[in-house]
Amino acid sequence: MSKETAENHENKQAADQSAGVSGAGELAACEECDDKASCGAAINNVDRGGGQNEHSKNSFNESPPSLSPVMSLTPTPTPSPTTDTCREEMGACSSSILSENEEYILHRCVFQGDYKRLARLIQRPSLNLKRIQEEIGNKDKHGNTPLHLAVMLGRKECINLLLAHGAPVKIKNCEGWSPLAEAISYGDRQTISALLSKLKLQSRQHMEARRSKLVRALTQMKDFYLELKWDFASWVPLVSRMLPSDICRIHKSGSSLRLDTTLVDFNDMRWERGDISFIFRGDKPRGESLVVLDNEYECYQHIRYEDTDIEDEVDVLMSTDILAAQMSTKSIQFARAQSGWIFREDRKELVSGQYQCDLYSILGLVLKQRKRREHLSHEDLQKNRAIVDSITRGGRRASVTSANGAGGSSGDSTNGSGTEMPRRSSLQPPPQPTVTWEEYINAPSGKCPQLGRPPVHKQSNKSIRATVAMSKDFPLSVEMLLNVLEVIAPFKHINKLREFITLKLPTGFPVKVEIPVLHTVTAKITFQKFEFRDNIPETLFDVPSHYVEDARRFPDL
């Protein structure tokens, strides 16, 4: 071999080795570097001319990186990869490494505002819809989902992407706050509207998914008549005398259900009386199966599945305290109630004159309630009181009056006097936090770094010792009752009963229970009458022909 030929051979060998080291350096960077080695960065680091770029030169000149075992430094005659090939290989490498080696990768993408990587990870072809929703609904050590972080940090693009892929809106973090609550705190009206619309959609989808099962369960049950007596009490002196009581009457025939009640709403120590009937018809189309009658004003409202105007509701949310009340059951225990001083024995009670019951004391039940108002100024608290009352009270009455032909206005943005109410504007965004991702994710559980607007809140915890009377003689099963209550759940106080019954109760049927409905108020519910009937008229489940429709009578449903 001539001297010139040998030199050319050595130069070619050195060039091939250099190219091999450059490729290994890029792969190592993809494995080790979180910010510079995203798919987009890896693609940019591929020199379209076939030479080394700045990133690969730095990797080569510094201390040698750990080389992947699949990379070979032996010069082999391989064709130069095209840009599309590199894009596919680097994208697959990045997605695989990020999903396998980092537990909260979606959270990190949101936290750092990396929308492109977030979209790429969510839209991976290897993930099915169920797996995508599991990852999007995953909680980090502070209980936050990616949607929580996107809302608290004001990442609008990430919010829209997560909502488009079914991110849960009702889920709560360790502090008991949902993404909607954090959106109200942040104060962006568009975000609040988007989350509220998605929450309503997800609730309807859940109900629709359960609809066929509920109809089947109702059809298999015998027709019956049931009475529920509600007695509200409080440990605050003199308050119990002012609290309401109610008897709910439930008729069930085939797949139809009717609830009659005089307690329309009960919230924050305020209640509204009326004459209300809630009707469910399992044999009707979904847009007509749920209807609420106001027998006092002779009007009705369908609970429909299509989107409705939510601007009034957004105004209310932006004008009032953010509330979070939860019943902690982590250490709950059921202990047999006992009587006697010297010779103790388990207590028994005859409820409604026919059901022999075992009494249990419920221990370890804690009611936690918090209020936040960092989104409200002192002027807001004074000014918004009239607006909120107009929306929640005057607006309802005005729409009913208008529907009955007695004048008034039922416009979307008017109060009872016909005066147009101003819409709440978005707040000035809070400053971006200085905390890094590492500081956030490594913070101890229960000490989440502050994100979003600094909270202004009040918190109160109260341990509640309640009782429940369980009977083995009641003709209804707990599962059958849950099916019935799920249909009636739009009423808040009845939903509280359903939440309680989902606990792992002792053997039997809860004929009488005592549960907290507010921080200072408990409710005693007694199943005082139950009869199987085969003579319930079908007309009981029809809307009277002279009633008029008022689509705004019950805006909370």
VENKA-V567376 format. One record per pair of residues at least 24 apart in sequence whose ideal C-beta (glycine too) atoms are under 7 Angstrom apart, sorted by the first residue. I is the first residue (numbers start at 0). J is the second residue. Records with the same first field share a line. If there is no record, write none. Layout:
BEGIN
I->J  J
END
This chain:
BEGIN
12->74
15->74
16->72  74
19->70  71  72
20->59
21->51  55  59
22->70
23->66  67  70
24->55  58  59  64
25->55
26->67  70
27->64  65  66  67
28->54  58
29->89  92  93  96
30->96
36->93
37->93  116
38->89  90  93  119
39->115
41->89  93
42->85  86  89
45->82  85
47->82
49->79
94->119  120  123
103->139  440
105->134  135  145
106->139  145  148
107->436
109->145  148  149  154  157
110->148  152  436  439
111->436
112->154
114->156  157
117->157  160
118->160
121->160  164
131->164
132->165
135->161  164  165  166
136->166  167  170
139->440
140->444
141->172  173  444  447
142->172  173
143->172
144->170
146->178
147->172  178  181
150->178  181  182  185  190
151->181  185  450  451
152->450  451
153->185  187  428
155->190
158->190  193
162->193  197
167->201
168->194  197  198  201
169->198  201
173->445
175->323  325  367  369
176->323
180->321  323
181->451
183->316  317  321  374
184->321  371  373  374  451  452
185->429  451  452
186->374  425  426
187->425
188->313  317  423  424  425
191->313  316  317
192->309  313
195->309  312  313
196->306  309
203->304
207->285
209->485
210->285
213->482  485  486
214->254  281
216->482
217->251  254  256  281  482
218->253  254
220->251  479
221->531
222->251  252  531  532  533  535
223->251  529  530  531  532
224->250  530  532
225->249  526  528  529
226->527  528
227->524  526
228->525  527
229->262  522  524
230->522  523
231->520  522
232->521  523
233->519  520
234->519
235->519
238->519
242->520
243->270
249->483
250->535  539
252->535  537  540
254->281  282
255->279  280  281  540
256->483  486
257->539  540
258->487
262->492
265->491  492  516
266->491
268->517
277->487
278->540
279->486
280->540
290->542
291->553  556
292->542  546
293->552
296->399  403
297->545  546
298->399  402  546  547  548  549  552
299->542  546  548
300->548  549  550  552  553
302->556
308->411
310->411  412  422
311->390  394  411  554
312->554
314->386  390  422  423
315->387  390  391
317->374  423
318->379  383  386  387  423
319->387
320->370  371  372
321->370  371
322->370
323->369
324->367  368
325->367
326->364  366  515
327->365  367
328->364  502
330->363
331->361  363  364  502
332->362  363
333->359  361  505
334->359  360  362
335->359
336->360  466
348->468
350->468  470  510  511  525
351->525  526  527  528
354->470  472  473  510
355->470  472
356->468  469  470  510  511
357->469  507
358->466  468
359->466  467  469  505
360->464  466
361->464  465  466  467
362->464
364->463  465
365->460  462
366->461  463  515  518
367->460
368->459  518
369->456  457  458
370->456  457
371->454  455  456
372->455
373->452  453  454  455
374->426  452
386->420
389->414  415  420
394->551
395->551  552
398->549  551  552
399->549  552
402->547  549
403->547
409->551
459->518
461->518
463->515  521
465->513  514  521
466->513
467->504  509  512
468->510  511
469->504  505  506  507  508  509
470->507  508  510
471->507
473->508  510  526
474->529
475->508  529
476->508
477->504  508
489->556
492->516  522
496->524
END
